[in-house]
Amino acid sequence: MLYIDELLLVNFAAGAAFLLAAGLLAGVRCSGPRLAAGAALGAASCLVLLAPALPLPAALAYKAAAGAGTVALAYGWPGARVFLRLCGWYVALNLVLAGAAGLVPSGHAANLTAYLDITPGLSLIHISEPTRLALI
């Protein structure tokens, strides 16, 4: 079962982390409100997994366009070279996460977006027990 609110919340947090990581790797900073706007767009872009299956070139184009929009909201236009570096890191981190989630037995992927079969109750148990969360 897929819970949209939980999917969006988890992807908001992951998007914010990926944006910060891309910024660190590219040597660029963004403000808190811009980071939140970019992470929100990144979270919304994960809803493509509900769409019918896209051909691989279309899925890659969607992932690249969503990544560029997310980075643009968070960092604006710091110059072509820096923007492309930010986009490259953001999209690469996204694809690595999707690949890693696809390797987990309860993982599923659609349109280069991955999710795990975890109920809200199970995720609350993991959140309330930090030692167990660290082992996962």
C-alpha positions as protocol buffer text, in pm:
chain_id: "A"
residue {
  index: 1
  type: MET
  ca { x: 0 y: 0 z: 0 }
}
residue {
  index: 2
  type: LEU
  ca { x: 130 y: 344 z: -95 }
}
residue {
  index: 3
  type: TYR
  ca { x: 66 y: 639 z: 137 }
}
residue {
  index: 4
  type: ILE
  ca { x: 99 y: 961 z: -61 }
}
residue {
  index: 5
  type: ASP
  ca { x: 152 y: 1186 z: 241 }
}
residue {
  index: 6
  type: GLU
  ca { x: 433 y: 971 z: 372 }
}
residue {
  index: 7
  type: LEU
  ca { x: 584 y: 939 z: 23 }
}
residue {
  index: 8
  type: LEU
  ca { x: 587 y: 1318 z: -15 }
}
residue {
  index: 9
  type: LEU
  ca { x: 731 y: 1376 z: 333 }
}
residue {
  index: 10
  type: VAL
  ca { x: 1012 y: 1124 z: 288 }
}
residue {
  index: 11
  type: ASN
  ca { x: 1092 y: 1259 z: -58 }
}
residue {
  index: 12
  type: PHE
  ca { x: 1089 y: 1616 z: 74 }
}
residue {
  index: 13
  type: ALA
  ca { x: 1352 y: 1520 z: 332 }
}
residue {
  index: 14
  type: ALA
  ca { x: 1555 y: 1322 z: 77 }
}
residue {
  index: 15
  type: GLY
  ca { x: 1530 y: 1605 z: -176 }
}
residue {
  index: 16
  type: ALA
  ca { x: 1654 y: 1856 z: 79 }
}
residue {
  index: 17
  type: ALA
  ca { x: 1944 y: 1628 z: 170 }
}
residue {
  index: 18
  type: PHE
  ca { x: 2033 y: 1574 z: -197 }
}
residue {
  index: 19
  type: LEU
  ca { x: 2014 y: 1949 z: -268 }
}
residue {
  index: 20
  type: LEU
  ca { x: 2243 y: 2022 z: 26 }
}
residue {
  index: 21
  type: ALA
  ca { x: 2482 y: 1747 z: -81 }
}
residue {
  index: 22
  type: ALA
  ca { x: 2487 y: 1873 z: -440 }
}
residue {
  index: 23
  type: GLY
  ca { x: 2557 y: 2223 z: -311 }
}
residue {
  index: 24
  type: LEU
  ca { x: 2843 y: 2099 z: -95 }
}
residue {
  index: 25
  type: LEU
  ca { x: 2991 y: 1905 z: -384 }
}
residue {
  index: 26
  type: ALA
  ca { x: 2957 y: 2204 z: -618 }
}
residue {
  index: 27
  type: GLY
  ca { x: 3068 y: 2459 z: -359 }
}
residue {
  index: 28
  type: VAL
  ca { x: 2741 y: 2657 z: -361 }
}
residue {
  index: 29
  type: ARG
  ca { x: 2497 y: 2757 z: -86 }
}
residue {
  index: 30
  type: CYS
  ca { x: 2124 y: 2827 z: -85 }
}
residue {
  index: 31
  type: SER
  ca { x: 1889 y: 2990 z: 164 }
}
residue {
  index: 32
  type: GLY
  ca { x: 1642 y: 2795 z: 378 }
}
residue {
  index: 33
  type: PRO
  ca { x: 1329 y: 2909 z: 194 }
}
residue {
  index: 34
  type: ARG
  ca { x: 1486 y: 2829 z: -144 }
}
residue {
  index: 35
  type: LEU
  ca { x: 1593 y: 2487 z: -14 }
}
residue {
  index: 36
  type: ALA
  ca { x: 1236 y: 2420 z: 104 }
}
residue {
  index: 37
  type: ALA
  ca { x: 1093 y: 2525 z: -235 }
}
residue {
  index: 38
  type: GLY
  ca { x: 1334 y: 2300 z: -423 }
}
residue {
  index: 39
  type: ALA
  ca { x: 1272 y: 2007 z: -188 }
}
residue {
  index: 40
  type: ALA
  ca { x: 896 y: 2054 z: -231 }
}
residue {
  index: 41
  type: LEU
  ca { x: 926 y: 2036 z: -609 }
}
residue {
  index: 42
  type: GLY
  ca { x: 1154 y: 1733 z: -574 }
}
residue {
  index: 43
  type: ALA
  ca { x: 895 y: 1564 z: -354 }
}
residue {
  index: 44
  type: ALA
  ca { x: 613 y: 1642 z: -597 }
}
residue {
  index: 45
  type: SER
  ca { x: 817 y: 1508 z: -889 }
}
residue {
  index: 46
  type: CYS
  ca { x: 823 y: 1163 z: -728 }
}
residue {
  index: 47
  type: LEU
  ca { x: 451 y: 1129 z: -804 }
}
residue {
  index: 48
  type: VAL
  ca { x: 555 y: 1018 z: -1153 }
}
residue {
  index: 49
  type: LEU
  ca { x: 568 y: 668 z: -1009 }
}
residue {
  index: 50
  type: LEU
  ca { x: 187 y: 671 z: -1019 }
}
residue {
  index: 51
  type: ALA
  ca { x: 187 y: 737 z: -1395 }
}
residue {
  index: 52
  type: PRO
  ca { x: 185 y: 460 z: -1655 }
}
residue {
  index: 53
  type: ALA
  ca { x: 530 y: 325 z: -1738 }
}
residue {
  index: 54
  type: LEU
  ca { x: 734 y: 561 z: -1952 }
}
residue {
  index: 55
  type: PRO
  ca { x: 993 y: 446 z: -2206 }
}
residue {
  index: 56
  type: LEU
  ca { x: 1346 y: 477 z: -2064 }
}
residue {
  index: 57
  type: PRO
  ca { x: 1441 y: 787 z: -2269 }
}
residue {
  index: 58
  type: ALA
  ca { x: 1124 y: 965 z: -2154 }
}
residue {
  index: 59
  type: ALA
  ca { x: 1181 y: 862 z: -1792 }
}
residue {
  index: 60
  type: LEU
  ca { x: 1540 y: 991 z: -1809 }
}
residue {
  index: 61
  type: ALA
  ca { x: 1424 y: 1317 z: -1967 }
}
residue {
  index: 62
  type: TYR
  ca { x: 1161 y: 1359 z: -1694 }
}
residue {
  index: 63
  type: LYS
  ca { x: 1418 y: 1289 z: -1421 }
}
residue {
  index: 64
  type: ALA
  ca { x: 1661 y: 1540 z: -1574 }
}
residue {
  index: 65
  type: ALA
  ca { x: 1392 y: 1809 z: -1618 }
}
residue {
  index: 66
  type: ALA
  ca { x: 1257 y: 1758 z: -1267 }
}
residue {
  index: 67
  type: GLY
  ca { x: 1612 y: 1772 z: -1132 }
}
residue {
  index: 68
  type: ALA
  ca { x: 1686 y: 2093 z: -1323 }
}
residue {
  index: 69
  type: GLY
  ca { x: 1366 y: 2254 z: -1193 }
}
residue {
  index: 70
  type: THR
  ca { x: 1440 y: 2145 z: -839 }
}
residue {
  index: 71
  type: VAL
  ca { x: 1795 y: 2279 z: -855 }
}
residue {
  index: 72
  type: ALA
  ca { x: 1676 y: 2604 z: -1016 }
}
residue {
  index: 73
  type: LEU
  ca { x: 1429 y: 2664 z: -734 }
}
residue {
  index: 74
  type: ALA
  ca { x: 1692 y: 2596 z: -470 }
}
residue {
  index: 75
  type: TYR
  ca { x: 1996 y: 2767 z: -623 }
}
residue {
  index: 76
  type: GLY
  ca { x: 1868 y: 2998 z: -894 }
}
residue {
  index: 77
  type: TRP
  ca { x: 2113 y: 3052 z: -1181 }
}
residue {
  index: 78
  type: PRO
  ca { x: 2468 y: 3055 z: -1043 }
}
residue {
  index: 79
  type: GLY
  ca { x: 2611 y: 3029 z: -1396 }
}
residue {
  index: 80
  type: ALA
  ca { x: 2586 y: 2754 z: -1658 }
}
residue {
  index: 81
  type: ARG
  ca { x: 2880 y: 2548 z: -1540 }
}
residue {
  index: 82
  type: VAL
  ca { x: 2783 y: 2553 z: -1171 }
}
residue {
  index: 83
  type: PHE
  ca { x: 2417 y: 2489 z: -1255 }
}
residue {
  index: 84
  type: LEU
  ca { x: 2505 y: 2185 z: -1466 }
}
residue {
  index: 85
  type: ARG
  ca { x: 2732 y: 2056 z: -1190 }
}
residue {
  index: 86
  type: LEU
  ca { x: 2451 y: 2098 z: -933 }
}
residue {
  index: 87
  type: CYS
  ca { x: 2202 y: 1923 z: -1164 }
}
residue {
  index: 88
  type: GLY
  ca { x: 2445 y: 1640 z: -1232 }
}
residue {
  index: 89
  type: TRP
  ca { x: 2506 y: 1575 z: -864 }
}
residue {
  index: 90
  type: TYR
  ca { x: 2137 y: 1603 z: -773 }
}
residue {
  index: 91
  type: VAL
  ca { x: 2021 y: 1366 z: -1047 }
}
residue {
  index: 92
  type: ALA
  ca { x: 2308 y: 1122 z: -981 }
}
residue {
  index: 93
  type: LEU
  ca { x: 2220 y: 1105 z: -610 }
}
residue {
  index: 94
  type: ASN
  ca { x: 1855 y: 1048 z: -704 }
}
residue {
  index: 95
  type: LEU
  ca { x: 1940 y: 764 z: -940 }
}
residue {
  index: 96
  type: VAL
  ca { x: 2174 y: 600 z: -687 }
}
residue {
  index: 97
  type: LEU
  ca { x: 1896 y: 604 z: -428 }
}
residue {
  index: 98
  type: ALA
  ca { x: 1648 y: 460 z: -678 }
}
residue {
  index: 99
  type: GLY
  ca { x: 1892 y: 183 z: -767 }
}
residue {
  index: 100
  type: ALA
  ca { x: 1962 y: 104 z: -402 }
}
residue {
  index: 101
  type: ALA
  ca { x: 1592 y: 92 z: -317 }
}
residue {
  index: 102
  type: GLY
  ca { x: 1534 y: -137 z: -615 }
}
residue {
  index: 103
  type: LEU
  ca { x: 1777 y: -389 z: -466 }
}
residue {
  index: 104
  type: VAL
  ca { x: 1578 y: -423 z: -143 }
}
residue {
  index: 105
  type: PRO
  ca { x: 1327 y: -714 z: -149 }
}
residue {
  index: 106
  type: SER
  ca { x: 1035 y: -482 z: -57 }
}
residue {
  index: 107
  type: GLY
  ca { x: 1147 y: -218 z: -308 }
}
residue {
  index: 108
  type: HIS
  ca { x: 962 y: -124 z: -623 }
}
residue {
  index: 109
  type: ALA
  ca { x: 1048 y: 114 z: -902 }
}
residue {
  index: 110
  type: ALA
  ca { x: 844 y: 290 z: -1166 }
}
residue {
  index: 111
  type: ASN
  ca { x: 969 y: 556 z: -1407 }
}
residue {
  index: 112
  type: LEU
  ca { x: 1310 y: 568 z: -1235 }
}
residue {
  index: 113
  type: THR
  ca { x: 1142 y: 644 z: -900 }
}
residue {
  index: 114
  type: ALA
  ca { x: 1167 y: 387 z: -623 }
}
residue {
  index: 115
  type: TYR
  ca { x: 968 y: 324 z: -309 }
}
residue {
  index: 116
  type: LEU
  ca { x: 962 y: 66 z: -32 }
}
residue {
  index: 117
  type: ASP
  ca { x: 661 y: -119 z: 109 }
}
residue {
  index: 118
  type: ILE
  ca { x: 669 y: 27 z: 458 }
}
residue {
  index: 119
  type: THR
  ca { x: 348 y: 105 z: 643 }
}
residue {
  index: 120
  type: PRO
  ca { x: 316 y: 424 z: 851 }
}
residue {
  index: 121
  type: GLY
  ca { x: 304 y: 215 z: 1167 }
}
residue {
  index: 122
  type: LEU
  ca { x: 631 y: 43 z: 1079 }
}
residue {
  index: 123
  type: SER
  ca { x: 800 y: 371 z: 997 }
}
residue {
  index: 124
  type: LEU
  ca { x: 682 y: 515 z: 1331 }
}
residue {
  index: 125
  type: ILE
  ca { x: 838 y: 219 z: 1509 }
}
residue {
  index: 126
  type: HIS
  ca { x: 1166 y: 288 z: 1330 }
}
residue {
  index: 127
  type: ILE
  ca { x: 1149 y: 659 z: 1408 }
}
residue {
  index: 128
  type: SER
  ca { x: 1081 y: 594 z: 1776 }
}
residue {
  index: 129
  type: GLU
  ca { x: 1373 y: 351 z: 1802 }
}
residue {
  index: 130
  type: PRO
  ca { x: 1683 y: 534 z: 1673 }
}
residue {
  index: 131
  type: THR
  ca { x: 1913 y: 237 z: 1727 }
}
residue {
  index: 132
  type: ARG
  ca { x: 1704 y: 17 z: 1501 }
}
residue {
  index: 133
  type: LEU
  ca { x: 1685 y: 291 z: 1240 }
}
residue {
  index: 134
  type: ALA
  ca { x: 2064 y: 317 z: 1234 }
}
residue {
  index: 135
  type: LEU
  ca { x: 2092 y: -54 z: 1156 }
}
residue {
  index: 136
  type: ILE
  ca { x: 1860 y: -42 z: 857 }
}
